[in-house]
């Protein structure tokens, strides 16, 4: 809310938002896409769902990472479409994506027997091991390549019938049976969601005025520690010294209790720190309530990049008016390469809120989280 609104108008605005949320009964729903690389039933299908068109994704594109999260909405449900990397070397990604999935879509290439066998011998076994959902789909893609088909539909149908899995033969490229599959998926998700809501399973945001939900995105160079390490610390309250740089997106949800008795739910999104992920970064910033820019106090270049790259490129014209600057590794204060006065002046000039943190000790993290929750709720 801007300063042009009086208190009465603010209250009316809030009441209207609460009514809207009650009508929407928004429910978070995680859909996990799994299978080998190049089948077209993960990244290309997600692109088809979101953008309504086919986009050819080359196998060597490194943007296909462990999890690329998109958001799409219908009247009641917020969908998180999670794309997984099918490469052998990166299969053992965090088990939470299996555990938290409400729906799983397994895909294979009908012209590639190996991709189908991998579903049967590897992926489905992982599903059985880590997930209890009863909403599972198998998609056989590239049926437009009739002369090259190696996996007979009867074989796939036999596997799905034996395991109570829904099956569709599709062509993502030619848009064959995609709408039929999506109509079934939509109906199944709505039924599943309604059952969960009726049974009181957590995950609904039904306009309860005691709870507010916000989206926060972390930006900054790789290796500064104020993104992946911060998320990791908030997730398990522990520090991982050898955590790898993020080449994908992930998020955690924290619920923070305020002194006024209200509870604030914050989705904190970790993002890739490389320029080549620009399209993904812009997607993450969509509908965000806050951005936290992180730098390493022992590396001046990471602070300079905030000023010269991250802020002007992604944040300055985004319309997001709550921005934090996080100076991480305060435990290495004696190695600080940046003047405190320079940092504070930069924050004052741009109306940023500044916190010094350490994911190792830890220090400043809970203070940042409490301040963040209060500022989000206040605004």
N, C-alpha and C positions, 0 to 999 in steps of 0.2 A: 504494500500500500504506500502511496506517495504522501507527501506532506500536505497536499491539497485537500485531503479528506478529513472531515472532522470525526469525532469519536462516534457520533450517532451513525454516520455513514459507514464507518468501519464495522460497527456491530451488525448493521443490516447486511453488509457484504458477507460477513462471516456466517450469519444465519442462513443466507441464501446458498453459500457453499455447502453448509451442513445438509440443507434440504436436497441439494443436487447429489451429494454423496449417498444420502439415504435412498434416493431414487435409483442410483446406479448400482448399489450393493457391489462395489468393486472387489474382485477376488483375484489374488495373484495366482497365476497358473503357469507352471514350468513345463515346457515341452522340450524334450531332449532328442536331438537327431544324431543317430550313430550309424556307423558303417565305414567301409573302406574309402580312401580318397578316390575321387574321379567317378563316383557312381552317379553324381548329379542329384542325389536325394538329400543333400544336406545344404551346402552353401547355395547352390543354384536354385533349389526348391524354396529356400527361405527368401531369396531374391524375388522369385516368382510370386510368392505369397505377399510380400511387402510392396513390391513395385509393379506387380501385374505384368511382368515381361520376363523373357528368358535372357540371362546374362551368362555368356560362356566363361567359366572359371578354369583357368589352366592349372594343371596339377602342381606346377612348380611355384605357384603364387603363395608366398609365405604369409599373406594376410589370413590364410586358412589356419587358424590357430586353435589352441585348446578349447577356448570357448569365446564365441562372438555372440554377444547378447543384443537382440533387437527388442523393441517394444511395439506392440500393436494393440489396439483396443476395440472392443465392441461395447454394447450397452452395459454389460455386467462384468466383464472379465478383462483383466490385464494379462496379456500373454507374454511370457519370456521365452523366445525361441532360441535355444542354446545349440550352437553348431560345434561339433567336436572334431578334432583332428584324427584322421584315420590312419596316419602313418605308424608303422610298427614301432618306431623309436619313441612315439609320444602317446601310446595307448594308455599307459598307466597314469592318467591324469587323476586329479583329486576325486576321490570316491563320492564326494558330496553331490556331484552333479547327477550321479545315479540315484543316490538316496533321496534327493529333494525333488526328483522328477515326478510330476503328476501324470504325464503321458510320455510314452517313448515311441519314436518313429525310427524303425530300422530300415535301411535302404541297401539295395544291391543293384548291380548292372546286369541286365538279362543277357548281355553279350559276353559276360565274364563269369565263368563258373567259380573261380576262386572267390570273388566277392560274395557269392551266395553261400559258399562253404564257410567263409569266415563269419557270416551271420549265425549259422547253425552251430559251428564249433567253438566260436569265441564270444561274439557280442551277446547272443542270447543267454549264454551261460553267465555273463557278467550281470545281465539284467536280473536273472534268477537269484544271483548271489547277493546283490545290493539293493534290489527294489521290490516292492510288494504291489505295485500298481497293477490293476487289471485292464488298463487301457493301453494296449500295445498295437502298433500297426507295422506291417511289412509292406514295403513298396518295391516293386520290380520295375526299374526305370529303363528307358531307351527302347520301348516296344516299337517305336517307329523304324528301328533298324531290323526289319523282319528277316532279312536274309542272313543276319549275323547272330541271331538269337541262339544261345547255347544252353540256357536254363529253361526247361519246359515249365509252363505255367502249372501243370498238374503236380509237378514236384514241389513247387513252392506252396501250392494250395494244400497239399497233404501235410506239410510241415506246420502251416498255420492252423489247420483244422485240429491237429493233434495237440496244439498248445494254446488254443483259444485266443488266437491272434487275428486281427482284421487284416485282410490282404487286398491290395490293389495293384494291377498292372498299369503303368503310366508312362507318359513321355513328358518330361519337364520342358524339353525344348519345343515340342510341337503342341504342348498344352492338351494332351490326350488324357482324359479321365481325371485331370487335376481338380476341376470344379466338383466332380462327383466325390472325390476323396475329401475335399475341403468341406463340403456340405455334411458329410458323415462325421468328420472331425469336429465341426462346430456343434452339431447336435450332441455328440458324445461328451464334449467338454461341458456344455451347458447342463446336461443331465448329471454328470459327475460332480460339477460344482454345486448344483442345487442340493444334491445328496449330502455333500460335505457341510454346506451351510446349515442344512436341516439337522445334521448330527452334531452341530456345534464345534466343528473342527476349525482351529485357528487359521487365519489367513484372510478373513474378510475385513474390509474397511467399509462399514455400513453407516458412516456419518456420525459415529459416537463422538460427541463434542469433547470428551475427556481424552481423546487420542487424535493426534495430528500426524500425518505422514509426509515426509519430505525427501527429496532426492538431492544428494550432494556428490559432486564429481571432483576427483583428485587429478591435478595436472602437474607436470614437471618432468625434468630430465630423468632418464634411467639412472638407478643407483643412488638417488638422493636419500632413500630410506623413509621418506614421508608419504609414500604411496603404498607399495606392496608390503613393506615392513609394518607400516601403520595399520593397514587392514589386517595383517596377520596378528599383530598385537591385540587389536580389538576383537578379533575372532576367537583367539584362544588364550589371550593374556600371556603370551610368551614371545620371545625374540628368537628368530631364526637367522643366524649369522650368514648363512650361505644361500639365502633365498635368491632365486634367479630373477632377472629383470623381466617385467611383464611384457609379453608380446601379444596380449589379448586383453579382454576385459573380464572383470569379476566384481562381485559386490557382496557386502554383508549388510545385515539389518541389525540395528541396535535400538532398543527402546530405553529412553532416558526419562527419569522422573524429575519433574521440576518442583520447586518449593511450594508452588501454588496448587499442588495436587494433580496437575495435568501430566499426561504421559505423551512424549513426543517420539514417534517412530522415524528413524533416519535410515534410508538406504544410502550407503557410502560406496561409491563406485571407484574402483582402481582402473586406471587406463594405461595403454601402451605409451611409452615415452619416446617413441621414434616418429619422425616426420612422415614416414611412409604410411602410417596408419591414420592420416588426416581424415578420410571419409568416415572412419569408425568413430573418431573423436568427436566430430561434429554431430554424429548421431547420439552419442552419449550425452552431449550438452543439451539436447532437445528436452524441453520441459523441466530443466534442472532449476532448483531453488537456490543453489549456492555452489560456488567453486572454491576449492582450496588449492592454492598454488604452493608447491613444496620445493625447497632448495636445501642444499647441503652447506652448512656454515663453514666447512673446511675447504670448499671449492667455489671460488668466486664466480667461475664461469656459469655455475648452475643458477646463481642469482641474476647474473647478467642476462641469461637466457629467459628468465621470467620477465624481465623488463623489455627485452628486445624481440622475443618470439612468442612465448606462451600467452602472455596477457594481450598484446596487441592483435595477435592472429586469431585467438579463440574466444577471448572473454570480453574485450573492450566494447565490442558492438553486439554482444549476445543478448543484451537486455537483462542480464542477471545482475542484481544490485547488492547482493551479499557475498563478499569476497574475503577470503582469509589468506594470509601469507604464513606459511609454516617453515621456520628455520630449524631443520633437524640436525641431530648429532651434537646437541648442546653438551653432552658428556665429554666432547673433545674441544671444549671452549678454548683451551690454550692454543689450538691449531686454527682458530677462526681466521679466515682470510678477508672477512667483510666487516667494515665498520658498522657498529650498532647504530650510530647516528645516521648513516646512509640508508640503512634498512628502515628505520623509524620514519625518516623524512619521506621515503618512497611510499610508505603506508599512509602517512598523513596526506600526502599530495593526491593519493588515489582513493582515499576513504576505505582502506583495507583494515581488517582486524588482524593483529599479529600475535603469534604464539611461538615460543621457542620450545622445542620438544626433543626427546630422546627416546627412541624405541628400544634401546639397550637397557637403560636403567630400570624402569621407564620414568619419564618426567614430562609433565605438561600435557600429556595425552588426555587424561580425564578432565582436566581444566578446559582444554580446547573443546571437548565433547559437550560439557555442560554449557559453556558459553554459546556454542553452536546451536544447541537445542533451544536455549532461551531466545536467541536472536531470531531463529526460524519461527518459533511460536509467536514472538512479539510482532513479527512482520506479517 
